[in-house]
Amino acid sequence: MTSPSPVGTRTLGRDGLVVSALGLGCMGMSQSYGAADRDESVATIHRALDLGVTFLDTSDVYGDGHNEELVGEAIAGRRDEVQLATKFSLSHAGRRIDGRPENVRACAEASLRRLRVDVIDLYYQHRVDPEVPIEDTVGAMAELVQQGKVRHLGLSEASATSSRRAVAVHPIAALQSEWSLWTRDLESEVLAVAREHGIGIVPFSPLGRGFLTGAIRSPEDFGEGDFRRGHPRFTGEAFQANLRLVEAVKEMAADEGVTPGQLALAWVLAQGDDVVPIPGTKRRSYLEENVATAAVELSDDDLARLSQIAPPGVAQGGRYVDSSYAYGDSPEKVA
């Protein structure tokens, strides 16, 4: 099942954005999963680059700008090694999703300052604005490409319809969306549309927000400030039901001589050469475990067994408290 293999690279989109085959989600270094140690976070990013994990993912909303500043500090002097992705359109206050062209421009300038760079390799709309036609938003994003401030464009949690409309304005290199053994919604419609238009897939939370590692046994395992304390899948009966899925993953992982997290991550990597998962971590030890997944090769029998363990819809509880937060649509543009 295993053979030595480097992390390697994969290509996102039709315009040739080459990134490491495994990325690093940096959000947890600033928010959502409890306290983080700044020095360990920076050391984790440095270790990622040393191991060939050069595709770094952040957003202007993570820690209200803190995460971009942290990433900018960490990559100083190593910018040429990095494929840098960030996002805009979300805020914790005021207008929650803002895809207005003027906001696109303002957010990009602010991100460039915080990241301490001249250009962003991949710039995503973090969520689709339900009040602004996506043609207007992507049009403003395309201007950033023309100005040399952004190299490639992406969408996050966009619906199939939104994706089709976006690519009619400008090529989209990547669609970032949750995809894992316990979240397979992407496969019902969005995945086929993305592939039809040459859009690469960047799965976030490929380890089920840490649940598929098998390390979480009780809701009490979450520390103060951990958003999973109130997440629909981590509370009440849903938690216990989902724990049974994790037990099955753990059993198969033991059979194969890998960790549950490595098995779950290997499944995502096996979904296609256009798939680049970005497991998040703020610790070097977990990063190194994830990187070792590059040496895990799943056979057809392995994949069939995993499909039986985790068919679409297997998880109990919604992905978000607000179901409208995913796969968003924008209003039609009036000529």
C-alpha positions as CSV (number, residue, x, y, z in Angstrom):
1,M,0.0,0.0,0.0
2,T,2.9,2.4,0.6
3,S,5.9,3.4,-1.4
4,P,8.4,6.2,-1.0
5,S,7.2,9.4,-2.7
6,P,7.9,13.1,-2.4
7,V,5.0,15.5,-1.9
8,G,5.3,16.4,-5.6
9,T,3.3,19.0,-7.5
10,R,-0.1,19.3,-9.2
11,T,-1.6,21.9,-11.6
12,L,-4.7,23.9,-10.8
13,G,-6.7,25.3,-13.7
14,R,-5.9,25.6,-17.4
15,D,-3.5,28.5,-17.1
16,G,-0.8,26.4,-15.4
17,L,-0.8,27.2,-11.7
18,V,1.6,24.6,-10.4
19,V,1.4,24.0,-6.6
20,S,2.6,21.4,-4.2
21,A,0.3,18.4,-4.3
22,L,-0.5,19.0,-0.6
23,G,-1.1,22.5,0.8
24,L,-1.2,24.0,4.3
25,G,-4.3,25.6,5.7
26,C,-3.2,28.4,8.0
27,M,-6.5,29.5,9.6
28,G,-6.1,27.6,12.8
29,M,-3.0,29.6,13.6
30,S,-5.2,32.6,14.2
31,Q,-8.7,31.5,15.1
32,S,-11.4,28.8,15.5
33,Y,-9.4,25.9,17.0
34,G,-8.4,27.4,20.3
35,A,-5.2,29.1,21.3
36,A,-2.2,29.0,19.0
37,D,1.5,29.6,19.7
38,R,2.9,32.2,17.3
39,D,6.4,30.8,17.3
40,E,5.2,27.3,16.7
41,S,2.9,28.5,13.9
42,V,5.8,30.3,12.1
43,A,8.0,27.2,12.7
44,T,5.3,25.0,11.2
45,I,5.2,27.2,8.0
46,H,9.0,27.0,7.7
47,R,8.9,23.3,8.2
48,A,6.2,23.0,5.5
49,L,8.4,24.8,3.0
50,D,11.4,22.6,3.9
51,L,9.2,19.5,3.2
52,G,8.0,20.8,-0.1
53,V,4.6,21.9,1.1
54,T,4.7,25.3,-0.6
55,F,1.0,26.0,-1.3
56,L,-0.1,28.2,1.7
57,D,-3.7,29.1,2.2
58,T,-5.0,32.1,4.3
59,S,-7.7,34.8,4.2
60,D,-8.2,38.4,5.2
61,V,-10.9,37.3,7.6
62,Y,-8.8,34.8,9.6
63,G,-8.1,36.6,12.9
64,D,-9.2,39.8,11.3
65,G,-6.0,40.1,9.3
66,H,-3.8,38.5,11.9
67,N,-3.3,35.3,9.8
68,E,-2.1,37.2,6.7
69,E,0.3,39.1,8.8
70,L,1.6,35.9,10.3
71,V,2.0,34.2,7.0
72,G,3.7,37.3,5.6
73,E,6.2,37.2,8.5
74,A,6.8,33.5,8.0
75,I,7.6,33.7,4.3
76,A,9.8,36.8,4.4
77,G,12.9,35.9,2.5
78,R,11.4,32.8,1.0
79,R,8.7,34.3,-1.2
80,D,10.0,32.6,-4.3
81,E,9.3,29.2,-2.8
82,V,5.7,29.8,-2.1
83,Q,2.4,29.6,-4.0
84,L,0.4,32.0,-1.9
85,A,-3.4,31.9,-1.7
86,T,-5.7,34.3,0.1
87,K,-9.3,35.3,0.0
88,F,-11.7,38.2,0.5
89,S,-15.5,38.9,0.8
90,L,-16.2,37.8,4.4
91,S,-16.2,39.9,7.5
92,H,-17.1,39.3,11.1
93,A,-19.0,42.5,11.3
94,G,-21.3,44.7,9.1
95,R,-22.0,43.3,5.7
96,R,-21.1,39.7,6.2
97,I,-20.4,38.9,2.5
98,D,-19.2,41.7,0.3
99,G,-18.5,41.0,-3.4
100,R,-18.8,44.6,-4.6
101,P,-16.1,45.6,-7.0
102,E,-14.9,48.5,-4.8
103,N,-14.5,46.0,-1.9
104,V,-12.5,43.6,-4.2
105,R,-10.0,46.3,-4.9
106,A,-9.8,47.5,-1.3
107,C,-9.4,44.0,0.2
108,A,-6.7,43.1,-2.3
109,E,-4.6,46.2,-1.4
110,A,-5.0,45.4,2.3
111,S,-4.0,41.8,1.8
112,L,-0.9,42.7,-0.2
113,R,0.2,45.0,2.6
114,R,-0.4,42.5,5.4
115,L,1.3,39.7,3.4
116,R,4.2,42.0,2.5
117,V,4.2,40.8,-1.1
118,D,3.8,42.5,-4.5
119,V,1.5,39.8,-6.0
120,I,-0.9,37.1,-4.8
121,D,-0.7,33.8,-6.6
122,L,-4.3,32.7,-6.1
123,Y,-7.0,35.1,-5.0
124,Y,-10.4,33.7,-4.0
125,Q,-13.8,35.1,-3.5
126,H,-14.3,33.5,0.0
127,R,-18.1,33.2,-0.4
128,V,-20.5,34.2,-3.1
129,D,-22.3,37.5,-2.4
130,P,-26.1,36.8,-2.7
131,E,-26.7,40.5,-3.5
132,V,-24.0,41.2,-6.1
133,P,-23.8,39.5,-9.6
134,I,-20.8,37.3,-9.7
135,E,-19.9,38.8,-13.1
136,D,-19.3,42.1,-11.3
137,T,-17.1,40.6,-8.6
138,V,-15.0,38.4,-11.0
139,G,-14.7,41.3,-13.4
140,A,-13.1,43.4,-10.6
141,M,-10.9,40.4,-9.7
142,A,-9.8,40.1,-13.3
143,E,-8.7,43.7,-13.2
144,L,-6.3,42.8,-10.5
145,V,-4.8,40.1,-12.8
146,Q,-4.4,42.7,-15.5
147,Q,-2.7,45.1,-13.0
148,G,-0.2,42.3,-12.0
149,K,-1.4,42.2,-8.4
150,V,-2.9,38.8,-8.7
151,R,-1.9,35.8,-10.9
152,H,-4.9,33.5,-10.8
153,L,-8.5,33.6,-9.6
154,G,-10.5,31.2,-7.4
155,L,-13.9,30.7,-5.9
156,S,-14.7,29.2,-2.5
157,E,-18.0,27.2,-1.8
158,A,-19.5,28.5,-5.1
159,S,-22.4,26.7,-6.6
160,A,-22.3,25.0,-10.0
161,T,-24.3,27.9,-11.5
162,S,-22.0,30.5,-9.9
163,S,-19.0,28.7,-11.2
164,R,-20.3,28.6,-14.8
165,R,-21.1,32.3,-14.7
166,A,-17.7,33.1,-13.2
167,V,-15.6,31.3,-15.9
168,A,-17.5,33.2,-18.6
169,V,-15.8,36.4,-17.3
170,H,-12.3,35.1,-16.5
171,P,-10.6,31.7,-16.2
172,I,-11.0,30.2,-12.7
173,A,-8.0,28.2,-11.5
174,A,-9.5,26.7,-8.4
175,L,-12.6,26.0,-6.4
176,Q,-12.1,25.6,-2.7
177,S,-14.7,23.6,-0.9
178,E,-15.0,21.1,1.9
179,W,-14.4,17.6,0.7
180,S,-13.6,14.6,2.8
181,L,-14.8,11.1,3.7
182,W,-17.6,12.7,5.8
183,T,-18.4,15.6,3.5
184,R,-19.0,14.5,-0.1
185,D,-21.7,17.1,-1.2
186,L,-19.3,18.4,-3.8
187,E,-19.6,15.2,-5.8
188,S,-23.4,15.6,-6.5
189,E,-23.1,18.5,-9.0
190,V,-20.3,21.0,-8.4
191,L,-17.4,18.7,-9.1
192,A,-18.5,17.8,-12.6
193,V,-19.0,21.5,-13.5
194,A,-15.6,22.4,-12.2
195,R,-14.0,19.7,-14.2
196,E,-15.9,20.6,-17.3
197,H,-14.4,24.1,-17.1
198,G,-10.9,23.0,-16.1
199,I,-11.2,24.3,-12.5
200,G,-8.9,22.6,-10.0
201,I,-10.3,21.5,-6.7
202,V,-8.8,22.6,-3.3
203,P,-10.5,20.7,-0.5
204,F,-10.4,22.3,2.9
205,S,-11.1,20.3,6.1
206,P,-10.0,17.0,4.3
207,L,-9.6,15.5,7.8
208,G,-13.2,16.4,8.8
209,R,-12.1,19.3,11.0
210,G,-9.8,16.9,12.8
211,F,-12.5,14.3,13.6
212,L,-11.2,11.8,11.1
213,T,-7.9,11.6,12.8
214,G,-9.5,9.6,15.6
215,A,-8.0,11.9,18.3
216,I,-11.4,13.4,19.3
217,R,-13.4,11.0,21.6
218,S,-15.7,13.4,23.4
219,P,-17.1,17.0,23.0
220,E,-15.1,17.7,26.2
221,D,-11.9,17.3,24.2
222,F,-12.4,20.7,22.7
223,G,-10.7,23.5,24.5
224,E,-11.9,27.1,25.1
225,G,-12.4,29.1,21.9
226,D,-12.8,26.0,19.8
227,F,-15.7,26.6,17.4
228,R,-16.4,22.8,17.2
229,R,-18.0,23.0,20.6
230,G,-21.2,24.3,18.9
231,H,-20.8,22.7,15.5
232,P,-23.8,20.5,14.4
233,R,-21.6,17.5,13.7
234,F,-19.8,17.6,17.1
235,T,-22.8,17.9,19.4
236,G,-25.4,15.6,20.9
237,E,-26.5,12.5,19.0
238,A,-24.7,13.5,15.8
239,F,-21.4,13.3,17.7
240,Q,-22.0,9.7,18.7
241,A,-23.2,8.7,15.3
242,N,-20.2,10.2,13.6
243,L,-17.9,8.5,16.1
244,R,-19.0,5.2,14.5
245,L,-17.7,6.4,11.2
246,V,-14.4,7.3,12.8
247,E,-14.1,3.8,14.4
248,A,-14.5,2.2,11.0
249,V,-11.8,4.5,9.5
250,K,-9.5,3.7,12.4
251,E,-10.0,-0.1,11.9
252,M,-9.1,0.1,8.3
253,A,-6.1,2.4,9.0
254,A,-4.8,-0.2,11.5
255,D,-5.1,-2.9,8.8
256,E,-3.1,-0.8,6.4
257,G,-0.4,0.3,8.9
258,V,-1.2,4.1,8.6
259,T,-2.9,6.6,10.9
260,P,-6.6,7.3,10.5
261,G,-5.8,10.8,9.3
262,Q,-3.4,9.6,6.7
263,L,-6.0,7.2,5.4
264,A,-8.6,10.0,5.2
265,L,-6.2,12.3,3.5
266,A,-5.0,9.7,1.1
267,W,-8.6,9.2,0.0
268,V,-8.9,12.9,-0.9
269,L,-5.6,12.8,-2.8
270,A,-6.7,9.8,-4.7
271,Q,-9.8,11.6,-6.2
272,G,-7.8,13.1,-9.1
273,D,-4.6,14.9,-10.2
274,D,-6.6,18.1,-10.2
275,V,-7.2,17.8,-6.4
276,V,-5.0,19.6,-3.9
277,P,-6.1,19.3,-0.3
278,I,-5.1,21.9,2.3
279,P,-5.2,20.2,5.7
280,G,-4.8,22.9,8.4
281,T,-2.5,22.6,11.3
282,K,-0.6,24.8,13.7
283,R,1.9,22.2,14.8
284,R,4.9,20.7,13.1
285,S,4.2,17.1,14.3
286,Y,0.7,17.0,12.6
287,L,2.2,18.6,9.5
288,E,4.8,15.9,9.3
289,E,2.2,13.2,9.7
290,N,0.2,14.8,6.8
291,V,3.2,15.0,4.6
292,A,3.9,11.3,5.1
293,T,0.6,10.6,3.4
294,A,2.3,11.4,0.1
295,A,3.8,7.9,0.3
296,V,0.4,6.2,0.8
297,E,-1.1,4.6,-2.3
298,L,-4.6,3.3,-2.2
299,S,-5.6,0.4,-4.3
300,D,-9.0,0.1,-6.1
301,D,-10.0,-2.4,-3.3
302,D,-9.0,0.2,-0.7
303,L,-11.1,2.9,-2.3
304,A,-14.0,0.5,-2.6
305,R,-13.8,-0.3,1.1
306,L,-13.7,3.4,2.0
307,S,-16.7,4.1,-0.2
308,Q,-18.6,1.5,1.8
309,I,-17.5,2.9,5.1
310,A,-18.2,6.5,4.1
311,P,-20.8,6.8,1.3
312,P,-22.1,10.3,0.4
313,G,-24.4,11.6,3.2
314,V,-22.9,9.4,5.9
315,A,-22.2,12.2,8.4
316,Q,-24.9,13.3,10.8
317,G,-25.5,17.0,11.3
318,G,-25.1,20.0,8.9
319,R,-21.7,21.4,7.7
320,Y,-22.7,24.8,9.2
321,V,-25.2,26.1,11.6
322,D,-26.5,28.2,8.6
323,S,-26.9,25.9,5.6
324,S,-27.0,28.8,3.2
325,Y,-23.3,29.4,3.9
326,A,-22.3,26.8,1.4
327,Y,-22.6,26.6,-2.4
328,G,-23.8,30.2,-2.8
329,D,-25.5,31.8,-5.8
330,S,-25.5,35.4,-6.8
331,P,-28.3,37.4,-8.4
332,E,-28.6,37.4,-12.2
333,K,-26.8,40.3,-13.8
334,V,-29.2,42.7,-15.5
335,A,-28.1,43.9,-18.9
